[in-house]
Amino acid sequence: MTRSQMLLAMQFTSGYGSEPGAWRLPGANLSSYTDMDQFVRYAQAAERGKIQLLFIADTPVLDVDLERENPHHPIDAVLVLTAIARETERIGLVATGSTTFNEPYNLARQFKSLDVISHGRAGWNVVTTSHPEAAANFGSPVPPRTEKYERAHEFVQIVQALWGSWEKDAWVLDVEGKRFADMGKIQPVNLQGRHVASRGPLPIPPSEQGQPVIFQAGGGGYGLELAGRYADGVYANPMTISDAIAQRGALRDAAKRAGRDPDEVKMFAGFMPTIAASREAALQRRRFLDESVDLRQRVRYLGAMIGVPLSHEQLDQPLTARQLADAVPSPHDARSARALEVAREGWSLRDVLAHGVIDYHPVVAGTATDVAAHMQEWFEAGACDGFSLAIDGYHDGVDAFVDQVVPLLQERGLFHDDYEGATLRDHLGARDQYGLDPRITETAR
């Protein structure tokens, strides 16, 4: 029996890195936000490491203070991936697209175009949008949660139907017979739901993988149902192994309820590595990155996590004995136990924060061996099928992961040595699909 191996996605944001201060790191290209050559270089490095896919999250809003932080999102996720597609050969290309403030035809056309341009390497990360300022950019309020997810189900089904509206052998290219395509095999979908509709067809033939792969990143019961019905890859944000095991189990159960094989759905756990020659050097790097964030707010938040009032004046001091005695991890924040564990080691508050205890993914700041050990522990515990990597600074962090961590994972038999195929479906072991999944019966009408 072949031993299972982990899947790896590398997150791309605005071109600098996952940390707000990544643009200030020594050696960073200050123009990375708009420099497609930089994105291509990072993508080629990830491909050298046989990373299965790149992932670009996206929300249609400016949601950070650009006075000190770099943007969260790229200038346009699909266009950036299209630029990357022309300069790479194997790595998968996944972008977020909202079902709340888009129309199915436009999104179906964009992603299938990317799929054809990349020769079958595209994926669509399905999300609903809840950000009020994003809604304001479209002149609309945020719909109620139930309505958002009703629309999402209709939206995905219409998009997949549109992707299949041009049959696989419709493009005949018969020069002698003067037939470019067989119009009998290019048909409208004529789907009408409560919230969205489309006649179709798309004017785009299938790619080498047929159509893009569906990903999903939403949480909660509604998001779980969406993922269980349609997704082959799911981005998750567990903070502990036990939480990850529970989330993965719930995801697999959702797939079963939808009539699918639970092995079809792969869960990628978010992970934020900072790689350096030593743990102290890694912490020093993160201290520098933290200069771009509001440490006053983070100190207050840290105090709330462990049930002890903390002030900025104590930033370069450890918790007192009295504070440690009074500290209790918040039952409402899965990160709090780790935060208190680090604080009890005697670090200053600045260094506790530098350990990443309030970041949105687990953080390991240390050597390549430390990073590989974390990934091995989670994977072998059955906590995930792989990881979604949020590299702190791309200009040197992508190479550090590829050149230092990947070889360790390969030596331990945890990660493949080369791509097994040419398409994203090949990389994920995802089943063939063209058009709607025939197992999905509640289609839009």
VENDALIN-V727977 format. One record per backbone hydrogen bond with DSSP energy under -0.5 kcal/mol. CO is the residue of the C=O (numbers start at 1). NH is the residue of the N-H. If there is no record, write none. Layout:
{{CO | NH} {CO | NH}}
//
This chain:
{{7 | 387} {8 | 52} {8 | 53} {9 | 11} {9 | 389} {10 | 55} {12 | 57} {16 | 394} {16 | 395} {19 | 22} {20 | 70} {21 | 24} {22 | 25} {25 | 28} {28 | 30} {29 | 32} {31 | 34} {31 | 35} {33 | 75} {34 | 36} {35 | 38} {35 | 39} {36 | 40} {37 | 41} {38 | 42} {39 | 43} {40 | 44} {41 | 45} {42 | 46} {43 | 47} {44 | 48} {45 | 49} {46 | 51} {47 | 50} {52 | 92} {53 | 10} {54 | 94} {55 | 12} {55 | 57} {56 | 96} {59 | 61} {61 | 63} {64 | 66} {65 | 68} {65 | 69} {76 | 80} {77 | 81} {78 | 82} {79 | 83} {80 | 84} {81 | 85} {82 | 86} {84 | 87} {85 | 88} {92 | 54} {93 | 123} {94 | 56} {95 | 125} {97 | 127} {103 | 107} {104 | 108} {105 | 109} {106 | 110} {107 | 111} {108 | 112} {109 | 113} {110 | 114} {111 | 115} {112 | 116} {113 | 117} {114 | 118} {115 | 120} {116 | 119} {120 | 424} {121 | 93} {122 | 213} {123 | 95} {123 | 125} {124 | 126} {124 | 215} {125 | 97} {126 | 217} {127 | 99} {131 | 135} {132 | 136} {133 | 137} {134 | 137} {134 | 138} {135 | 138} {135 | 140} {136 | 139} {144 | 148} {145 | 149} {146 | 150} {147 | 151} {148 | 152} {149 | 153} {150 | 154} {151 | 155} {152 | 156} {153 | 157} {154 | 158} {155 | 159} {156 | 160} {157 | 161} {158 | 162} {159 | 163} {160 | 164} {162 | 165} {162 | 202} {165 | 167} {165 | 187} {167 | 170} {170 | 172} {170 | 182} {173 | 175} {174 | 178} {174 | 179} {175 | 178} {178 | 180} {179 | 174} {180 | 173} {181 | 183} {182 | 185} {183 | 186} {185 | 167} {191 | 198} {192 | 445} {196 | 193} {198 | 191} {199 | 189} {199 | 190} {207 | 210} {209 | 211} {210 | 207} {213 | 124} {214 | 232} {214 | 233} {215 | 126} {216 | 235} {219 | 223} {220 | 224} {221 | 225} {222 | 226} {223 | 227} {224 | 228} {225 | 229} {226 | 230} {227 | 231} {232 | 266} {233 | 216} {234 | 236} {234 | 268} {236 | 270} {238 | 362} {240 | 244} {241 | 245} {242 | 246} {243 | 247} {244 | 248} {245 | 249} {246 | 250} {247 | 251} {248 | 252} {249 | 253} {250 | 254} {251 | 255} {252 | 256} {253 | 257} {254 | 258} {255 | 260} {256 | 259} {260 | 262} {261 | 264} {262 | 265} {264 | 266} {266 | 234} {266 | 268} {267 | 269} {267 | 385} {267 | 386} {268 | 236} {269 | 388} {270 | 362} {271 | 273} {271 | 390} {272 | 364} {273 | 392} {274 | 366} {278 | 282} {279 | 283} {280 | 284} {281 | 285} {282 | 286} {283 | 287} {284 | 288} {285 | 289} {286 | 290} {288 | 291} {289 | 292} {290 | 293} {293 | 295} {294 | 298} {295 | 299} {296 | 300} {297 | 301} {298 | 302} {299 | 303} {300 | 304} {301 | 305} {302 | 306} {303 | 307} {303 | 308} {305 | 330} {306 | 328} {311 | 314} {312 | 315} {314 | 317} {314 | 349} {315 | 350} {317 | 349} {320 | 324} {321 | 325} {322 | 326} {323 | 327} {330 | 333} {333 | 336} {335 | 339} {336 | 340} {337 | 341} {338 | 342} {339 | 343} {340 | 344} {342 | 345} {342 | 347} {343 | 346} {348 | 352} {349 | 353} {350 | 354} {351 | 355} {352 | 355} {352 | 357} {353 | 356} {356 | 359} {362 | 272} {364 | 274} {364 | 366} {366 | 276} {367 | 371} {368 | 372} {369 | 373} {370 | 374} {371 | 375} {372 | 376} {373 | 377} {374 | 378} {375 | 379} {376 | 380} {377 | 381} {378 | 383} {379 | 382} {385 | 7} {386 | 269} {387 | 9} {387 | 389} {388 | 271} {388 | 390} {389 | 11} {389 | 391} {391 | 18} {392 | 19} {393 | 396} {393 | 397} {394 | 398} {396 | 400} {397 | 401} {398 | 402} {399 | 403} {400 | 404} {400 | 405} {401 | 405} {401 | 406} {404 | 408} {405 | 409} {406 | 410} {407 | 411} {408 | 412} {409 | 414} {409 | 415} {410 | 413} {414 | 6} {423 | 427} {424 | 428} {425 | 429} {425 | 430} {437 | 440} {439 | 441} {441 | 443}}
//
